[in-house]
């Protein structure tokens, strides 16, 4: 809205052309609520005095009861919102459903979200947690804005490792129907054994290779074994997904595209995108500094397809069959080269095939470190298993819940501990800039103070308790009749108003920590409001306003936490 006001003002001035961009930001509260930063770069480009440009612009902004304008520093234009404007905006926010409607975008897109993607026959370890948690939160963020999101779990369920695994299964003479409680752990052991065998012995290596060829040629015994391995693995992943409230529309995985790889070779060859290089089929990108020399291998020299081939087939499928307009991949930062090469190749390929090119984004993340600053490991040096980590979070939270409320039933303790523990692990992950490594510390992530899930959950519980005390359901809180007046009321109202901006900013960079920062600041603002102002006061209108502010804060916190996949408690 202020964007529009600024542009309209600029149109009235002859010396301002349409290269002027308002560049609206949230202002420092001392100066206003929104700040237009665009005058300085514009004046610099045109050789004008920025302060004079700002003065001319402000003179063209129509007078309004809703805001005051002022100029700060060398030419920043500030808008300070009138309390009535804040009140009207809060009234427009309405209940949770109307608030969500305000967030809907004008042109919803078909988006495929590719996340989690564990490898079958292996247990999900802590490295997969980030993809699952960040991916799920991005899916929710986009759905909140009205996009049609397809969640696809791109399992690593095809590839050379199956030759070794099949060989090991046969040589050890195990039956997959008789594996114990943790079948995937047993499969992992078998694979390890197989790996030692083939490394020590040339003949074993040949046999493993021939098992793979048999599988790829559709040998029925190997097909059945492979399918069982896939089913067992998926079943064990499901347990983690269920705990985390994550569900996928598809789990196609790499194997889904196995019959399409030949088409990929032919099409890329016909379009002269790939070349033969030392027996392999590869793509170079001469315009790129590194990828001019570093090949993108799409068929290995032994004729086998790989990760790149199936990924090319996957993009073609998602674009042709699902009509995806945007495809988002959530993986570890170590796969940056792969995706950059994949995207470069796809764009050239689709262009030559006159296909609609989807927006392609790689949402990558850093490593989780232990308190020794090295990649997190168990005491005996093994990668930490995701399920163990989540269970430990729940166990530790149980103690916290019990200490606070010793009289709760066992069942209620369990329920709360689950919500607190899982929320804490999730938030620890989401609240860091995803491109950075972060240190995993139980004490920090379970703390009731600071930028943690328990702190936010506590803010929510506190507002519920305030509403309970007044026997009000949050949806039944009366509309305020008077505008925010005191500093604390105004600061809180202002913070609530910025929610749509926080959502917009989070979406722009697909970085959930931006939303976390906002929610944390909102909760802190609420807490200082609550410390400074009594909610239950004589003056009915003031009490209504304050309760109304509580209820609006609650709505925003709940919508925000739900995007992060964090459940709330009404009592804590
Ligand atoms: N299975 C892969 C891994 O464990 C992740 C898959 C990511 N998605 C993709 N389309 N390549 O690293």
Boltz pocket constraint, residues with backbone or C-beta under 6 A from the ligand:
constraints:
  - pocket:
      binder: B
      contacts: [[A, 114], [A, 116], [A, 117], [A, 118], [A, 119], [A, 154], [A, 155], [A, 156], [A, 307], [A, 311], [A, 314], [A, 329], [A, 330], [A, 331]]
      max_distance: 6.0
